Every structure is written in structure tokens, then in C-alpha cells.
Amino acid sequence: MRTIQLFLASSSELKADREQFELFISRRNKQSVPKQVYLKLIIWEDFLDAMSRTRLQDEYNQAIKACDIFVMLFCTKVGMYTEEEFNTAFGQFQATQKPLIYTYFKDATISLSAINEDDLTSLLAFKKRLKALGHFHTPYTTTESLLLHFGQQLDKLADQGFIPLNSLAAATATSGVSQHHSGTGDNIGGDQTKIGRQIIMGPGSVYHENKGKD
């Protein structure tokens, strides 16, 4: 049995989305476990709040470094700890080419009176940083659209051999993972040394990082 570890990071405001994501992974395992692959989802609720020799966040960070895939959800803010988790994942990716990194932004309707200036500042600063890195987040409006997109990404990883869920994957298990794009967001992955080197956007359409986005 091969275990693929996924770490899901998000702020507390997206608790419902995290719960649906957890259910989604559980359903995927019903398909993958008979094929000798287990998708192990790690979320911060899994950790004990008992006293530790180190910060509990340090334990989260160690779990991130051991993961194969890192998924980050954000909506109205990017908290200090969530950004630290991204930094940990990105640093580990630069060093080892893993974990693959996916960022999703929930495009929700928000009342102006409910907007916190500091939260908005953190969100805009993080988006600007992602753009500077050449990594463009994937927007979603509902949990259904989030799970549909991520499910498609898992299918692509299986086709490329990163997740050996079928005979094609087994035959290509030693090949690298290239970076694909199935809409407006992308993952950080493959054998490149920086993010967003080339993104395949569909038949005959390839986005190169140096061209940028508006």
C-alpha cells in the first residue's frame, strides 16, 4: 500500500470547506485503496492541543515537510500561521521538489461592513506575493467547484504516475511530474527550479511564466 500524504491549510473561517474536503478525500479512498493507494489527509484538527516541547505550529510544519501535496484555502485573509505553513511548504519544495502546492481562493460575497482592514491587507499582500513567484491561485465559488477542480488535479497526477492509480501510472511511475493548468489556477510541481515555468492550459495552449498575467 502506497500512502500519499496531503496537508490542508486554511484559516478557521473556512471550516465548512475543510470538512467537505475531508469527506471528499474519504470518498476518493474508496476508489484508491483497492488499488493499493491511500490518500492520507492531514489537517490541524488532527493534532492534540496538549503541551509540547515545541510550538504546536512547529509540529504542523514538520508534517508539511513530510507531505506529498500541500493544499491551501483562503478567503478574506491570510493569517500569520497559514502563511507560515505556505512558507514551510514552499521552502521544502525548493529543496526537494515536494510537496506539490495548490492554492485556492474562495470568491465569496462579503459585506463591506464586515471587512477587516488588516485581513484585507494580508490577503492582497499574499496574492501579490504569489503573482511575483509566478504562481496563480485557483478561484472557486462553492465547495463543489473546489472539489471538482482538485479531483481533476488528482486524476492528472495519477495519469503522470505521481499517484499510481492505474496501469498507465504504474508504467510511468519513474517519470517527472510536469505542471498543468486546467483553468485559472496552477500547482507548483515537477522538476523545475521555480514556479510556473510552463503551464498547459488546454489543446494547443501553453502559458510561459515570462509572459505574466494582467
C-alpha distance (Angstrom), angle and dihedral (degrees) to the residues before:
residue distance angle dihedral
M1 . . .
R2 3.79 . .
T3 3.81 117.0 .
I4 3.81 120.7 -148.3
Q5 3.81 110.0 -164.2
L6 3.80 119.3 -147.8
F7 3.80 123.5 -172.5
L8 3.82 116.8 -157.3
A9 3.81 116.1 -158.1
S10 3.79 126.7 -174.9
S11 3.78 142.4 130.1
S12 3.80 121.5 -92.4
E13 3.83 91.5 -100.8
L14 3.82 89.3 75.0
K15 3.80 97.0 52.8
A16 3.82 92.7 125.3
D17 3.81 91.2 52.4
R18 3.81 91.1 49.8
E19 3.79 90.5 51.6
Q20 3.80 91.7 51.3
F21 3.80 90.0 47.0
E22 3.79 89.4 53.4
L23 3.81 91.1 51.7
F24 3.79 89.8 48.7
I25 3.81 92.5 54.5
S26 3.79 89.8 47.8
R27 3.80 90.1 54.8
R28 3.81 91.6 47.1
N29 3.78 89.1 54.0
K30 3.79 89.7 60.2
Q31 3.81 85.6 65.0
S32 3.80 99.5 36.8
V33 3.82 103.6 41.3
P34 3.84 93.0 66.0
K35 3.83 84.9 55.1
Q36 3.82 90.5 53.7
V37 3.81 96.7 -104.3
Y38 3.81 123.7 116.5
L39 3.81 121.1 -167.0
K40 3.80 105.8 -148.8
L41 3.80 111.7 -161.1
I42 3.80 117.0 -157.8
I43 3.81 119.3 -163.7
W44 3.77 130.1 168.9
E45 3.80 92.0 -109.6
D46 3.82 87.1 68.3
F47 3.81 91.8 67.1
L48 3.78 122.4 86.9
D49 3.78 117.4 -118.4
A50 3.80 89.9 -142.4
M51 3.80 119.6 127.8
S52 3.79 111.7 -78.1
R53 3.79 133.8 -167.0
T54 3.80 86.2 -119.1
R55 3.79 135.2 28.5
L56 3.79 112.2 -68.2
Q57 3.80 85.6 -125.5
D58 3.81 88.3 61.9
E59 3.80 88.5 59.2
Y60 3.80 89.9 51.2
N61 3.79 89.1 50.9
Q62 3.80 92.4 51.6
A63 3.80 89.5 51.4
I64 3.81 89.8 51.1
K65 3.80 91.5 53.4
A66 3.81 90.2 54.7
C67 3.82 94.2 49.4
D68 3.79 128.7 103.5
I69 3.82 95.3 -153.2
F70 3.82 130.5 28.9
V71 3.82 119.4 -162.6
M72 3.79 121.8 -171.0
L73 3.81 124.9 -168.7
F74 3.78 122.7 -168.5
C75 3.78 136.7 168.2
T76 3.81 123.1 161.7
K77 3.81 99.0 -0.2
V78 3.78 146.6 12.7
G79 3.78 108.0 -135.9
M80 3.78 124.0 -146.7
Y81 3.79 93.5 -107.2
T82 3.80 94.7 44.3
E83 3.79 89.5 53.0
E84 3.79 89.8 47.6
E85 3.80 88.6 54.7
F86 3.80 90.3 51.8
N87 3.80 90.2 49.0
T88 3.80 89.9 51.5
A89 3.80 92.5 49.5
F90 3.80 92.9 45.8
G91 3.80 92.9 47.7
Q92 3.80 90.6 49.9
F93 3.79 90.6 47.8
Q94 3.79 91.6 52.9
A95 3.80 89.9 51.5
T96 3.81 100.8 41.5
Q97 3.85 108.5 9.5
K98 3.82 88.1 -113.1
P99 2.97 145.7 135.5
L100 3.77 102.1 41.7
I101 3.80 106.0 -133.0
Y102 3.82 127.8 -138.2
T103 3.82 123.2 179.0
Y104 3.80 122.8 -166.4
F105 3.81 126.8 -171.1
K106 3.80 118.5 -158.9
D107 3.79 109.0 -137.4
A108 3.79 98.7 -151.2
T109 3.81 132.4 163.8
I110 3.80 108.6 -106.8
S111 3.78 129.7 -173.5
L112 3.80 113.3 -120.0
S113 3.79 89.8 -132.3
A114 3.80 89.7 58.3
I115 3.80 95.3 53.5
N116 3.79 115.5 111.3
E117 3.79 111.9 -150.9
D118 3.81 94.2 -144.2
D119 3.81 91.5 49.1
L120 3.79 91.7 49.6
T121 3.80 90.7 48.7
S122 3.81 91.4 52.2
L123 3.80 90.9 48.9
L124 3.80 95.4 49.8
A125 3.80 92.1 44.8
F126 3.80 91.6 52.0
K127 3.80 92.9 48.0
K128 3.80 89.1 50.4
R129 3.80 90.2 50.6
L130 3.81 92.5 50.8
K131 3.79 89.9 50.9
A132 3.81 90.8 50.4
L133 3.81 88.7 52.9
G134 3.80 89.8 52.1
H135 3.80 92.3 -114.5
F136 3.80 118.0 126.0
H137 3.78 119.6 -160.7
T138 3.80 122.7 -130.8
P139 3.82 114.6 -118.3
Y140 3.80 120.5 -143.2
T141 3.78 133.4 -179.7
T142 3.81 101.9 -165.8
T143 3.78 135.8 25.4
E144 3.81 87.2 -114.8
S145 3.81 91.8 61.0
L146 3.81 90.5 45.0
L147 3.79 93.1 52.5
L148 3.80 93.0 42.9
H149 3.80 91.7 55.1
F150 3.79 95.1 44.1
G151 3.79 90.8 46.4
Q152 3.81 88.5 55.0
Q153 3.80 89.2 51.0
L154 3.81 90.8 52.6
D155 3.81 88.9 50.8
K156 3.81 90.3 52.5
L157 3.79 91.4 49.2
A158 3.81 88.8 51.3
D159 3.81 90.7 50.4
Q160 3.81 89.9 51.1
G161 3.81 93.5 48.8
F162 3.81 98.1 -110.2
I163 3.81 88.0 113.7
P164 3.85 107.5 30.5
L165 3.80 98.5 -146.6
N166 3.79 98.2 139.8
S167 3.79 143.5 20.5
L168 3.79 92.3 -89.1
A169 3.78 90.1 54.9
A170 3.80 92.0 48.4
A171 3.80 90.4 51.7
T172 3.81 92.2 51.9
A173 3.79 100.1 36.2
T174 3.78 92.4 120.6
S175 3.79 95.1 52.7
G176 3.81 123.8 99.7
V177 3.78 123.7 -103.7
S178 3.79 111.7 -113.5
Q179 3.76 122.2 -156.7
H180 3.78 118.0 -98.5
H181 3.76 133.2 -174.2
S182 3.78 123.3 -157.8
G183 3.77 99.7 179.4
T184 3.77 131.3 -28.5
G185 3.80 101.7 -24.9
D186 3.77 133.8 60.5
N187 3.76 142.3 -164.7
I188 3.75 128.4 -120.8
G189 3.77 105.2 -123.4
G190 3.74 149.6 112.7
D191 3.77 131.2 63.5
Q192 3.78 97.1 -52.3
T193 3.80 122.7 120.1
K194 3.78 95.6 -136.6
I195 3.76 137.7 29.8
G196 3.78 125.6 -85.0
R197 3.81 99.5 11.4
Q198 3.81 92.0 152.8
I199 3.77 130.1 -6.5
I200 3.80 121.6 -166.1
M201 3.80 105.5 -144.0
G202 3.79 99.2 179.2
P203 3.80 141.0 -57.5
G204 3.80 108.7 -16.5
S205 3.80 93.9 -6.7
V206 3.80 122.9 110.5
Y207 3.79 126.4 168.0
H208 3.81 117.1 -150.2
E209 3.79 118.6 -155.5
N210 3.80 96.1 -129.0
K211 3.79 91.5 63.2
G212 3.80 92.5 61.2
K213 3.76 128.7 -170.5
D214 3.77 133.4 -90.3
